């Protein structure tokens, strides 16, 4: 089981919780932007250096670009910037087309625990519902998922068993939960 953290100081502490290996995002390019041109420019320049490219979920156009581009490694938290749901379904940042494209282009869909840790009340409930919808879509279209702590502080660290429990609670099957904890190795190796 593997974990991903933002802060290099947390690598040892995360390993002590029981992870086989912990990857730090200083070895990856994390893109957070609303501008399509900036995404294209950054992905093009860093992909040639064999650095994993992680695109944070944003507007529909950015999410679509992330799953269409084979050079991207992961779309992290596609539901994060969503404010309002639609009348009959949740605005989760993914749909059947994006999940098919992600599966074809081997782009993983990432779920971050640290993004959930700070939320309370309705905000947390609606985010969890969107993540659950994304898990159902990813299962249906055989899109690889990744769940990790993505911790920035020691308070956000979780053991592999806690992450697996969270994945099971959100609707993953036990096999999917195990695979989602192993997917980080594919990106960083």
C-alpha positions as CSV (number, residue, x, y, z in Angstrom):
1,X,0.0,0.0,0.0
2,X,1.3,3.4,-1.0
3,X,0.5,7.0,0.1
4,X,1.1,10.4,-1.4
5,X,1.9,13.5,0.7
6,X,2.6,17.2,-0.2
7,X,5.2,17.7,2.5
8,X,8.6,15.9,2.5
9,X,8.7,16.0,6.3
10,X,5.7,13.7,6.5
11,X,7.2,10.8,4.5
12,X,8.8,9.1,7.6
13,X,5.7,9.6,9.7
14,X,3.4,8.2,7.0
15,X,5.7,5.1,6.6
16,X,5.5,4.6,10.4
17,X,1.7,4.3,10.0
18,X,2.2,1.1,7.9
19,X,2.6,2.2,4.3
20,X,5.1,0.2,2.2
21,X,6.3,3.4,0.4
22,X,5.3,7.1,0.5
23,X,5.7,9.4,-2.4
24,X,6.1,13.2,-2.1
25,X,4.5,15.5,-4.6
26,X,7.8,17.5,-5.0
27,X,8.6,14.8,-7.6
28,X,5.5,15.6,-9.6
29,X,4.0,18.6,-11.4
30,X,0.7,19.6,-9.8
31,X,-1.3,21.9,-12.0
32,X,-4.0,24.0,-10.5
33,X,-5.4,26.6,-13.0
34,X,-8.5,27.7,-14.8
35,X,-6.7,28.5,-18.0
36,X,-6.6,25.9,-20.8
37,X,-3.5,27.4,-22.4
38,X,-1.5,27.2,-19.2
39,X,-2.4,23.5,-18.7
40,X,-1.3,22.7,-22.3
41,X,1.9,24.6,-21.9
42,X,2.8,23.0,-18.5
43,X,1.9,19.4,-19.6
44,X,4.0,19.7,-22.8
45,X,7.1,21.1,-21.0
46,X,7.2,18.7,-18.1
47,X,6.0,15.4,-19.7
48,X,9.3,15.2,-21.7
49,X,11.2,15.1,-18.3
50,X,9.3,11.9,-17.2
51,X,7.7,13.8,-14.3
52,X,4.2,12.7,-13.3
53,X,1.6,15.3,-14.2
54,X,-1.3,15.7,-11.8
55,X,-4.1,18.1,-12.7
56,X,-6.4,19.3,-9.9
57,X,-10.1,19.2,-10.7
58,X,-11.5,22.4,-11.9
59,X,-13.9,23.6,-14.6
60,X,-15.4,21.1,-17.0
61,X,-13.0,22.1,-19.8
62,X,-10.0,21.5,-17.6
63,X,-11.3,18.1,-16.4
64,X,-11.9,17.1,-20.0
65,X,-8.4,18.2,-21.1
66,X,-6.9,16.2,-18.2
67,X,-8.6,12.9,-19.2
68,X,-8.1,13.4,-23.0
69,X,-4.3,14.0,-22.7
70,X,-2.4,10.7,-22.4
71,X,0.5,12.7,-20.9
72,X,-1.5,13.4,-17.7
73,X,-1.1,10.9,-14.9
74,X,-4.0,11.8,-12.7
75,X,-7.0,14.0,-12.4
76,X,-7.2,14.8,-8.6
77,X,-10.5,15.7,-7.0
78,X,-12.7,16.4,-10.1
79,X,-15.6,17.4,-7.8
80,X,-13.7,19.9,-5.6
81,X,-14.7,23.2,-7.3
82,X,-18.4,22.3,-7.8
83,X,-20.8,24.6,-6.0
84,X,-24.3,23.5,-7.1
85,X,-25.8,20.2,-8.1
86,X,-28.2,19.7,-11.0
87,X,-31.9,18.9,-10.6
88,X,-31.6,15.2,-11.0
89,X,-28.0,14.3,-10.4
90,X,-24.9,15.6,-8.7
91,X,-22.4,17.9,-10.4
92,X,-19.4,15.7,-9.6
93,X,-17.0,16.8,-12.3
94,X,-17.1,13.5,-14.1
95,X,-19.6,11.9,-16.5
96,X,-19.6,8.7,-18.6
97,X,-17.7,10.3,-21.4
98,X,-14.9,11.5,-19.2
99,X,-14.6,8.1,-17.4
100,X,-14.3,6.3,-20.8
101,X,-11.6,8.8,-21.9
102,X,-9.8,8.4,-18.6
103,X,-9.8,4.6,-18.9
104,X,-8.7,4.7,-22.6
105,X,-5.8,7.1,-21.8
106,X,-4.8,5.5,-18.5
107,X,-5.5,8.6,-16.5
108,X,-6.3,7.9,-12.9
109,X,-9.0,9.6,-10.9
110,X,-7.6,10.7,-7.5
111,X,-9.5,11.0,-4.2
112,X,-7.8,13.1,-1.5
113,X,-8.5,12.7,2.2
114,X,-7.0,16.0,3.1
115,X,-9.5,17.9,1.0
116,X,-12.3,16.2,3.1
117,X,-10.7,16.8,6.5
118,X,-11.4,20.5,6.7
119,X,-15.1,20.3,5.5
120,X,-18.0,20.3,7.9
121,X,-21.7,19.8,7.7
122,X,-23.5,20.2,4.4
123,X,-20.3,20.9,2.5
124,X,-18.8,17.6,3.6
125,X,-22.0,15.7,2.9
126,X,-22.3,17.1,-0.6
127,X,-18.6,16.4,-1.4
128,X,-18.9,12.8,-0.1
129,X,-22.0,12.3,-2.3
130,X,-20.1,13.6,-5.4
131,X,-17.2,11.3,-4.6
132,X,-19.6,8.4,-4.3
133,X,-21.1,9.2,-7.7
134,X,-17.6,9.3,-9.2
135,X,-16.8,5.9,-7.7
136,X,-19.9,4.4,-9.3
137,X,-19.0,5.9,-12.7
138,X,-15.3,4.8,-12.4
139,X,-16.4,1.3,-11.6
140,X,-18.9,1.1,-14.5
141,X,-16.3,2.3,-17.1
142,X,-13.3,0.5,-15.5
143,X,-11.4,3.7,-14.8
144,X,-8.5,3.4,-12.3
145,X,-8.9,5.2,-9.0
146,X,-6.4,6.3,-6.5
147,X,-7.0,7.2,-2.8
148,X,-4.3,8.7,-0.7
149,X,-4.0,11.2,2.2
150,X,-2.3,14.0,0.2
151,X,-1.4,15.3,3.6
152,X,0.0,18.8,4.1
153,X,0.2,18.5,7.9
154,X,0.6,15.7,10.4
155,X,-3.0,15.9,11.5
156,X,-4.1,14.8,8.0
157,X,-2.1,11.6,7.9
158,X,-4.1,8.3,7.9
159,X,-3.0,4.7,8.2
160,X,-3.6,2.4,5.1
161,X,-6.4,0.7,7.0
162,X,-8.1,3.9,7.6
163,X,-7.9,4.9,4.0
164,X,-9.2,1.5,2.9
165,X,-12.0,1.9,5.4
166,X,-12.9,5.3,3.9
167,X,-12.8,3.8,0.4
168,X,-15.1,1.0,1.4
169,X,-17.5,3.5,3.1
170,X,-17.6,5.6,0.0
171,X,-18.7,2.6,-2.1
172,X,-15.6,0.9,-3.4
173,X,-15.5,-2.9,-3.4
174,X,-12.7,-4.5,-1.3
175,X,-10.8,-5.3,-4.5
176,X,-11.2,-1.7,-5.8
177,X,-10.1,-0.3,-2.4
178,X,-6.9,-2.4,-2.4
179,X,-6.2,-1.5,-6.0
180,X,-6.7,2.2,-5.3
181,X,-4.1,2.1,-2.6
182,X,-1.6,0.4,-5.0
183,X,-2.2,2.8,-8.0
184,X,0.3,5.4,-6.7
185,X,3.2,3.1,-7.6
186,X,2.1,3.1,-11.3
187,X,2.3,6.9,-11.4
188,X,5.6,7.4,-9.5
189,X,7.6,4.4,-10.6
